[in-house]
């Protein structure tokens, strides 16, 4: 049996619950993975706190300098040109190293600390290399197919490599491509684009309801493929997971664990501003909107005043998209961007500006990504430990029995 890193009280809840622990890289973990959330929403405090409770906590790699005043001061005024890009990218790589070290210290040697990196960012490879050098436990990659991840991590055989995909076809492609490189995924996150928040794993908004993404279809199809191939790769279901019952249902389908984003974003330990947490906690499904982001992917966020105003102006902005670039960024941003590259069918706003505004709780300018479903504690902001306890306990159990 893998070594356990779960605190005794949570391990007792897990064993009484009937849920299965998640086995990953020789560790016995809670079957609950905290999803990566940028810009800066899941940094060292949240990821380290989750890992300390015997689960997998996840940093998000993009623009982490925003948590470090000295690095922000170093890059102030750098907006254009190759020198500005060099200075800002170096600051973000330094911030990444600091955040990994901080998260590992907070974890106290328990759980796993992972880094989520978007394949679509231009400094993807540099971020992967830095994280590996810093001893990250796992690399999680979405927003594109990480076909080159085995090569990038070839000198780090003990680091878990975890792609994020949304359908069985993508899973089969990654597994077959990686097999030729003599490495298999240590786990695969199956993210349902109709239920998740942020950038979604579908080509168009119209595809979000495609049944090929349904967990009831994807998970059994993947398990059948693994069985035929003689493989045993854990599947982690992501999107709309909010309760013990959700976890039990997904494990019954064949998932080894689940990934949650929004419920962790409204915990006390989340690295974002308190106003950010209030926006997400108070939003409901009817307050959310789906739109095409600057990355050309469908996205889901809270319909804040900024987002409503942007969507109203979007047709005019797209009509002039090819006339000139309105980008003011010089750092590690998207490899392709609707605003910068004049792609008229893609979003026409600066995602870094809007996500950074959300991080600091600016409700007038921020873009607040959020997944579907009511939160475990309603509008309350509670601790990570409270969230873990709630998720490991059937809803019909009295709250007193949960210690809540």
Legacy VTK file of the C-alpha trace (Angstrom):
# vtk DataFile Version 3.0
C-alpha trace
ASCII
DATASET POLYDATA
POINTS 404 float
0.000 0.000 0.000
1.344 3.488 -0.793
2.586 5.603 2.101
-0.209 7.709 3.553
0.158 11.430 4.121
-3.398 12.076 5.289
-3.931 13.569 8.785
-5.591 11.095 11.151
-8.931 12.909 11.477
-9.446 13.206 7.724
-8.220 9.661 7.153
-10.833 8.455 9.617
-13.529 10.372 7.711
-12.281 8.902 4.437
-12.395 5.342 5.730
-15.885 5.769 7.198
-17.133 7.379 3.981
-16.522 4.362 1.771
-14.691 6.531 -0.763
-11.425 5.217 -2.157
-8.141 7.007 -1.548
-6.223 8.285 -4.590
-2.898 6.529 -5.152
-0.393 8.677 -7.010
3.385 8.408 -7.149
3.582 6.143 -4.127
1.385 8.392 -2.004
-2.009 7.537 -0.566
-3.989 10.759 -0.908
-7.461 12.081 -0.322
-9.379 11.631 -3.615
-9.755 15.423 -3.848
-7.518 17.516 -6.104
-7.480 21.314 -5.907
-7.535 22.686 -9.443
-5.089 25.334 -10.623
-6.566 28.850 -10.839
-4.803 31.887 -12.289
-3.837 34.647 -12.304
-2.502 34.050 -8.788
-5.729 32.679 -7.287
-4.106 29.365 -6.373
-0.633 30.235 -5.172
1.503 28.927 -2.317
-0.930 29.493 0.557
-3.811 27.551 -0.986
-1.767 24.834 -2.705
0.407 24.257 0.364
-2.591 24.147 2.709
-4.344 21.548 0.539
-1.224 19.383 0.331
-0.768 19.597 4.113
-4.146 17.872 4.488
-3.058 14.907 2.388
-4.444 15.924 -0.995
-2.945 17.415 -4.148
-2.677 21.200 -4.053
-2.050 23.027 -7.315
-0.269 26.281 -8.092
-1.172 28.130 -11.294
1.938 29.264 -13.173
0.896 32.444 -14.982
2.080 35.880 -13.774
2.918 34.875 -10.206
5.032 38.026 -9.767
1.769 39.709 -8.708
2.194 38.127 -5.270
5.665 39.636 -4.838
5.872 43.436 -4.439
9.613 43.530 -5.122
9.159 41.735 -8.437
6.267 44.001 -9.397
8.468 47.001 -8.610
11.291 45.538 -10.698
8.992 45.204 -13.715
7.110 48.483 -13.320
7.118 50.519 -16.530
8.219 47.600 -18.710
5.476 47.381 -21.324
7.006 47.038 -24.780
9.915 45.414 -26.554
12.273 42.499 -26.130
13.983 43.912 -23.043
10.654 44.362 -21.265
9.678 40.803 -22.158
12.982 39.493 -20.775
12.659 41.400 -17.492
9.046 40.371 -16.890
9.578 36.732 -17.841
12.605 36.518 -15.523
10.544 38.000 -12.691
7.755 35.489 -13.250
10.186 32.574 -13.323
11.715 33.811 -10.049
8.226 34.142 -8.562
7.449 30.594 -9.670
10.465 29.285 -7.770
9.460 31.210 -4.649
5.869 29.949 -4.819
6.915 26.320 -5.229
9.293 26.593 -2.263
6.593 28.254 -0.162
3.965 25.666 -1.033
6.334 22.790 -0.274
7.188 24.318 3.113
3.518 24.798 3.960
2.742 21.196 2.950
5.049 19.878 5.711
5.938 16.917 3.523
2.365 15.696 3.154
0.228 15.366 0.042
1.541 16.508 -3.320
2.291 19.985 -4.661
1.496 20.359 -8.361
1.888 23.135 -10.924
-0.789 23.803 -13.535
0.650 25.211 -16.762
-1.394 26.176 -19.808
0.055 24.636 -22.964
-1.161 27.758 -24.766
1.241 30.178 -23.022
4.429 31.162 -24.793
6.710 30.399 -21.814
5.206 26.957 -21.226
8.496 25.066 -21.666
10.456 27.481 -19.468
7.873 27.144 -16.691
7.961 23.341 -16.902
11.764 23.312 -16.642
11.810 25.726 -13.698
9.188 23.742 -11.812
11.099 20.504 -12.346
14.328 22.125 -11.149
12.498 23.286 -8.013
11.317 19.779 -7.171
7.646 20.094 -8.001
5.745 16.855 -7.314
3.481 17.003 -10.369
3.023 18.945 -13.604
-0.582 19.403 -14.772
-1.118 20.732 -18.308
-4.322 21.874 -20.013
-5.393 24.357 -22.713
-3.730 22.314 -25.441
-2.211 18.885 -26.008
1.120 18.536 -24.145
2.663 16.135 -26.632
6.179 17.310 -25.723
5.853 17.005 -21.931
7.669 13.623 -21.735
10.725 15.129 -23.448
10.705 18.189 -21.205
10.552 15.968 -18.114
12.841 13.178 -19.302
15.420 13.894 -16.588
12.745 13.876 -13.874
11.214 10.388 -13.876
9.780 10.793 -10.367
7.631 13.830 -11.192
4.005 13.005 -11.956
2.851 14.173 -15.394
-0.890 14.833 -15.661
-2.623 16.132 -18.812
-6.108 17.671 -18.747
-8.471 16.392 -21.453
-12.204 16.311 -22.031
-13.040 13.284 -24.167
-11.935 9.694 -24.723
-10.476 10.451 -28.150
-8.053 12.970 -26.665
-7.084 10.505 -23.934
-6.291 7.786 -26.468
-4.224 10.207 -28.557
-2.102 11.378 -25.616
-1.532 7.859 -24.288
-0.468 6.497 -27.700
1.827 9.450 -28.413
3.419 9.291 -24.956
3.857 5.506 -25.140
6.177 6.009 -28.118
8.246 8.314 -25.891
8.489 5.591 -23.212
6.401 7.466 -20.661
2.759 7.315 -19.635
0.606 9.863 -17.811
0.614 9.280 -14.073
-3.026 10.383 -14.057
-5.393 12.171 -16.426
-7.850 14.903 -15.487
-11.148 14.549 -17.353
-12.672 18.034 -17.347
-16.304 18.458 -18.372
-16.554 21.724 -20.351
-20.254 22.194 -19.550
-19.547 22.200 -15.810
-16.064 23.646 -15.297
-15.055 27.284 -14.969
-12.383 29.238 -16.836
-11.185 28.096 -20.250
-13.139 25.074 -21.388
-12.060 22.014 -23.336
-14.336 22.419 -26.343
-13.757 24.023 -29.720
-16.908 26.173 -29.651
-19.581 27.269 -27.219
-22.074 25.194 -29.215
-20.069 22.067 -28.344
-20.363 22.431 -24.570
-23.435 20.195 -24.408
-21.997 17.495 -26.670
-22.685 14.105 -24.985
-19.152 12.947 -25.779
-18.030 15.012 -22.774
-20.441 13.434 -20.277
-18.670 11.660 -17.432
-21.047 8.726 -17.839
-19.600 8.241 -21.309
-15.984 9.436 -21.085
-14.901 7.612 -17.943
-16.137 4.118 -18.964
-14.748 4.619 -22.499
-11.342 5.519 -21.086
-11.388 2.611 -18.621
-12.260 0.227 -21.450
-9.377 1.584 -23.544
-6.954 1.189 -20.628
-8.130 -2.368 -20.040
-7.559 -3.312 -23.684
-4.120 -1.730 -23.581
-3.173 -3.325 -20.263
-2.843 0.052 -18.539
-3.962 1.401 -15.187
-3.993 5.202 -15.303
-6.037 7.025 -12.634
-8.765 9.313 -13.960
-9.608 12.494 -12.066
-13.038 13.950 -12.906
-13.291 17.749 -12.935
-16.237 20.098 -13.323
-19.261 20.756 -11.109
-18.094 18.534 -8.236
-19.617 19.969 -5.064
-20.446 17.151 -2.626
-19.644 13.737 -1.185
-22.409 12.337 -3.365
-20.720 13.733 -6.497
-17.449 12.061 -5.546
-19.146 8.740 -4.768
-21.018 8.821 -8.097
-17.863 9.549 -10.084
-15.853 6.885 -8.304
-18.654 4.411 -9.087
-18.198 5.290 -12.764
-14.483 4.470 -12.510
-12.833 7.754 -11.546
-10.030 7.514 -8.988
-10.612 11.025 -7.697
-12.084 14.436 -8.439
-10.771 17.940 -9.062
-12.465 21.075 -7.737
-11.687 24.706 -8.423
-14.398 27.129 -7.317
-15.022 25.583 -3.849
-11.326 26.063 -3.061
-11.428 29.630 -4.412
-13.827 30.582 -1.609
-11.725 29.192 1.236
-9.903 31.282 3.839
-6.576 30.075 2.463
-7.241 31.092 -1.149
-4.573 33.560 -2.314
-7.055 36.040 -3.850
-8.606 39.120 -2.231
-11.642 38.724 0.037
-13.804 40.640 -2.452
-12.887 38.034 -5.081
-14.172 35.297 -2.805
-17.438 37.154 -2.178
-18.126 37.500 -5.909
-17.737 33.763 -6.460
-19.606 32.778 -3.296
-22.608 34.956 -4.094
-22.892 34.069 -7.799
-25.389 31.488 -9.018
-25.584 29.501 -12.235
-28.008 32.031 -13.686
-25.394 34.759 -13.044
-22.812 33.104 -15.278
-22.147 33.574 -18.964
-20.313 31.618 -21.635
-18.225 33.494 -24.199
-15.209 33.091 -26.475
-12.025 34.063 -24.684
-8.899 35.685 -26.130
-7.414 32.182 -26.468
-10.158 31.225 -28.928
-11.665 28.793 -26.423
-15.076 28.877 -24.797
-14.940 30.233 -21.250
-17.344 30.542 -18.325
-17.354 33.409 -15.846
-19.579 35.477 -13.572
-21.569 38.115 -15.488
-19.988 41.107 -13.758
-20.591 44.678 -15.000
-17.271 44.559 -16.863
-18.102 41.299 -18.654
-21.599 42.467 -19.605
-20.168 45.721 -20.994
-17.480 43.857 -22.912
-19.934 41.417 -24.495
-22.138 44.337 -25.545
-19.150 45.999 -27.241
-17.635 42.788 -28.614
-19.139 42.976 -32.152
-17.631 46.444 -32.680
-14.280 45.361 -31.262
-14.171 42.290 -33.472
-15.047 44.368 -36.537
-11.789 46.329 -36.155
-9.695 43.484 -34.747
-7.407 43.174 -37.763
-6.670 46.893 -38.044
-4.164 47.141 -35.209
-3.006 45.399 -32.080
-4.154 46.941 -28.816
-1.927 44.735 -26.635
0.221 46.404 -23.962
1.813 43.214 -22.640
5.390 42.105 -23.157
5.583 39.059 -20.923
4.719 35.365 -20.943
1.181 35.518 -22.229
-0.774 33.399 -24.691
1.065 32.048 -27.711
-1.943 33.201 -29.752
-4.265 35.972 -28.596
-7.354 37.431 -30.211
-6.516 40.967 -29.079
-2.800 40.993 -29.891
-2.959 38.972 -33.112
-6.093 40.551 -34.583
-8.142 37.334 -34.625
-11.635 38.706 -35.077
-13.544 35.610 -33.971
-11.668 35.466 -30.669
-12.006 37.609 -27.560
-10.857 41.232 -27.779
-9.710 42.019 -24.245
-6.539 41.569 -22.183
-7.071 38.483 -20.081
-4.095 39.250 -17.837
-5.463 42.700 -16.969
-8.931 41.352 -16.227
-7.786 38.335 -14.192
-5.332 40.498 -12.240
-8.202 42.881 -11.439
-10.227 39.918 -10.160
-7.303 38.743 -8.019
-7.254 42.063 -6.173
-11.061 42.044 -5.844
-11.853 44.769 -8.383
-15.464 43.972 -9.198
-15.695 46.799 -11.757
-12.897 45.484 -13.993
-12.322 41.876 -13.027
-13.035 38.662 -14.934
-14.208 36.096 -12.360
-14.109 32.531 -13.666
-16.506 30.145 -11.904
-17.743 26.595 -12.390
-21.349 25.360 -12.324
-23.236 24.399 -9.179
-23.996 25.614 -5.671
-21.050 25.745 -3.289
-20.728 23.369 -0.310
-21.164 26.177 2.251
-23.392 28.479 0.238
-22.156 32.069 0.565
-19.835 31.283 3.458
-16.040 31.449 3.182
-14.651 28.559 5.227
-11.305 26.851 5.743
-9.772 24.207 3.489
-10.076 21.714 6.338
-13.806 22.459 6.669
-14.210 21.927 2.920
-12.377 18.602 3.027
-14.499 17.416 5.948
-17.704 18.390 4.185
-16.692 16.618 0.964
-15.879 13.425 2.854
-19.248 13.331 4.635
-22.671 12.419 3.176
-24.997 15.421 3.022
-27.621 13.722 5.166
-25.169 13.402 8.063
-25.771 16.020 10.786
-23.338 18.937 10.635
-22.433 18.313 14.274
-21.149 14.884 13.274
-18.885 16.587 10.729
-17.520 18.986 13.315
-18.929 21.865 11.255
LINES 1 405
404 0 1 2 3 4 5 6 7 8 9 10 11 12 13 14 15 16 17 18 19 20 21 22 23 24 25 26 27 28 29 30 31 32 33 34 35 36 37 38 39 40 41 42 43 44 45 46 47 48 49 50 51 52 53 54 55 56 57 58 59 60 61 62 63 64 65 66 67 68 69 70 71 72 73 74 75 76 77 78 79 80 81 82 83 84 85 86 87 88 89 90 91 92 93 94 95 96 97 98 99 100 101 102 103 104 105 106 107 108 109 110 111 112 113 114 115 116 117 118 119 120 121 122 123 124 125 126 127 128 129 130 131 132 133 134 135 136 137 138 139 140 141 142 143 144 145 146 147 148 149 150 151 152 153 154 155 156 157 158 159 160 161 162 163 164 165 166 167 168 169 170 171 172 173 174 175 176 177 178 179 180 181 182 183 184 185 186 187 188 189 190 191 192 193 194 195 196 197 198 199 200 201 202 203 204 205 206 207 208 209 210 211 212 213 214 215 216 217 218 219 220 221 222 223 224 225 226 227 228 229 230 231 232 233 234 235 236 237 238 239 240 241 242 243 244 245 246 247 248 249 250 251 252 253 254 255 256 257 258 259 260 261 262 263 264 265 266 267 268 269 270 271 272 273 274 275 276 277 278 279 280 281 282 283 284 285 286 287 288 289 290 291 292 293 294 295 296 297 298 299 300 301 302 303 304 305 306 307 308 309 310 311 312 313 314 315 316 317 318 319 320 321 322 323 324 325 326 327 328 329 330 331 332 333 334 335 336 337 338 339 340 341 342 343 344 345 346 347 348 349 350 351 352 353 354 355 356 357 358 359 360 361 362 363 364 365 366 367 368 369 370 371 372 373 374 375 376 377 378 379 380 381 382 383 384 385 386 387 388 389 390 391 392 393 394 395 396 397 398 399 400 401 402 403
